[in-house]
Amino acid sequence: MALLTSEKKFIVTSPMYEEQIKGEEDEWEVIVCEDSLEEKLGELGSSLDIRRCGFQANHLSFARYKKIKEKFKPQLIPCNATVEKIRSIKDEEEINLIRKAGEITLQAFEYLKKALHTGITEKEATRELVSYILKEADGVSFDPIVLFGERTSLPHGHPTERKLKENELILVDAGAKVKGYCADITRTFAWGKIPKKWKKIYNLAYNIEKRAIKHIKPKIKASTIDKIIREKLAEAGYEKKFLHGTGHGVGLEVHEEPFLNRNSNAILEEGMVVTIEPGIYFAGEGGVRVENMVLVTNKGGKILP
Amino acid sequence: MVSRWEKLEKKLKEKNLDAFILTRSVDIFYFSGLWIE
């Protein structure tokens, strides 16, 4: 845990991290504590000249809050998404790391395409994808989604022993991680010849994605981007086939502020990196999703990488 | 360029806060560059 004041910044941590942070604590006073970190933080807060101290109400369990409060004399003020909103605007270094993670992800998709063969299972294909990402990046942003055929209708399906057959859809949703920064990209491929219905649906999702990205600019409501996608899907009669939100911020977490959905109050700002991911899903038949990461610039939305 | 800490400090002033507790490793990393819990 950390306590930040205008005078000093403290980290309260367990001996497990003592060696790891040696030499890196120039700006921070590190307090290593063998017992309860919450109690130690409480004691520390009480020893400083603090009246009102904010905490991350949406990321602190009631049990931990109670433990801190037992010893913490200043008033504890619950705050929601304070840090998340700061983190939602990326600086150049962060954008470059997300771009790099995106580049590796797209390279991994190309590698996977070459490794695919009829009969490969979703799990085997996932292992191929992950092996490439682990060679080129620091890790994966999340457990990849690699689905074949009718299973592509599962927006967050887990890879199984399902084997790839001729003439069906493949959906891959994955991301590499570079120096803590995530990528999140989805592609839907055809393996062999697929019915015209799927080509039509793919083109629709692709064009809706392009249209939504054209509307991205600073000061636009996140809910407006979501509405644009839903209206175009409704025109085609597929509004009920879109089973999730339009997108989310990407950064140190793969899903972070701002969230783009119909209930979102977020306003897009320059420097945000968000996903735009329209999907059309037919239960038991299959589905299509197109997902790109988009940087909000003062000239509009720019796909990363 | 405004530092990450300065951005938080501005928010704290808006909310009339003297201090802030970070409880998630991802947020501690953002401000300190240290991956710890």
HADDOCK unambig.tbl for C-alpha pairs under 7 A between the chains (distance, minus, plus):
assign (segid A and resid 1 and name CA) (segid B and resid 22 and name CA) 5.69 0.50 0.50
assign (segid A and resid 1 and name CA) (segid B and resid 23 and name CA) 4.87 0.50 0.50
assign (segid A and resid 1 and name CA) (segid B and resid 37 and name CA) 6.09 0.50 0.50
assign (segid A and resid 2 and name CA) (segid B and resid 21 and name CA) 5.63 0.50 0.50
assign (segid A and resid 2 and name CA) (segid B and resid 22 and name CA) 4.97 0.50 0.50
assign (segid A and resid 2 and name CA) (segid B and resid 23 and name CA) 6.68 0.50 0.50
assign (segid A and resid 2 and name CA) (segid B and resid 28 and name CA) 6.72 0.50 0.50
assign (segid A and resid 3 and name CA) (segid B and resid 19 and name CA) 6.95 0.50 0.50
assign (segid A and resid 3 and name CA) (segid B and resid 20 and name CA) 5.75 0.50 0.50
assign (segid A and resid 3 and name CA) (segid B and resid 21 and name CA) 4.58 0.50 0.50
assign (segid A and resid 3 and name CA) (segid B and resid 22 and name CA) 6.35 0.50 0.50
assign (segid A and resid 4 and name CA) (segid B and resid 19 and name CA) 5.44 0.50 0.50
assign (segid A and resid 4 and name CA) (segid B and resid 20 and name CA) 5.21 0.50 0.50
assign (segid A and resid 4 and name CA) (segid B and resid 21 and name CA) 6.40 0.50 0.50
assign (segid A and resid 5 and name CA) (segid B and resid 18 and name CA) 6.17 0.50 0.50
assign (segid A and resid 5 and name CA) (segid B and resid 19 and name CA) 4.43 0.50 0.50
assign (segid A and resid 5 and name CA) (segid B and resid 20 and name CA) 6.69 0.50 0.50
assign (segid A and resid 13 and name CA) (segid B and resid 37 and name CA) 6.48 0.50 0.50
assign (segid A and resid 17 and name CA) (segid B and resid 36 and name CA) 6.48 0.50 0.50
assign (segid A and resid 21 and name CA) (segid B and resid 34 and name CA) 6.89 0.50 0.50
assign (segid A and resid 50 and name CA) (segid B and resid 18 and name CA) 5.76 0.50 0.50
assign (segid A and resid 50 and name CA) (segid B and resid 19 and name CA) 6.78 0.50 0.50
assign (segid A and resid 51 and name CA) (segid B and resid 18 and name CA) 6.49 0.50 0.50
assign (segid A and resid 52 and name CA) (segid B and resid 17 and name CA) 5.03 0.50 0.50
assign (segid A and resid 52 and name CA) (segid B and resid 18 and name CA) 5.58 0.50 0.50
assign (segid A and resid 52 and name CA) (segid B and resid 19 and name CA) 6.73 0.50 0.50
assign (segid A and resid 53 and name CA) (segid B and resid 17 and name CA) 5.58 0.50 0.50
assign (segid A and resid 53 and name CA) (segid B and resid 18 and name CA) 5.84 0.50 0.50
assign (segid A and resid 53 and name CA) (segid B and resid 19 and name CA) 4.58 0.50 0.50
assign (segid A and resid 53 and name CA) (segid B and resid 20 and name CA) 5.20 0.50 0.50
assign (segid A and resid 54 and name CA) (segid B and resid 17 and name CA) 6.39 0.50 0.50
assign (segid A and resid 54 and name CA) (segid B and resid 19 and name CA) 6.27 0.50 0.50
assign (segid A and resid 54 and name CA) (segid B and resid 20 and name CA) 4.55 0.50 0.50
assign (segid A and resid 54 and name CA) (segid B and resid 21 and name CA) 6.22 0.50 0.50
assign (segid A and resid 55 and name CA) (segid B and resid 20 and name CA) 5.68 0.50 0.50
assign (segid A and resid 55 and name CA) (segid B and resid 21 and name CA) 4.82 0.50 0.50
assign (segid A and resid 55 and name CA) (segid B and resid 22 and name CA) 6.58 0.50 0.50
assign (segid A and resid 56 and name CA) (segid B and resid 22 and name CA) 6.58 0.50 0.50
assign (segid A and resid 56 and name CA) (segid B and resid 23 and name CA) 6.88 0.50 0.50
assign (segid A and resid 59 and name CA) (segid B and resid 23 and name CA) 6.90 0.50 0.50
assign (segid A and resid 60 and name CA) (segid B and resid 23 and name CA) 6.70 0.50 0.50
assign (segid A and resid 86 and name CA) (segid B and resid 7 and name CA) 6.87 0.50 0.50
assign (segid A and resid 252 and name CA) (segid B and resid 26 and name CA) 6.86 0.50 0.50
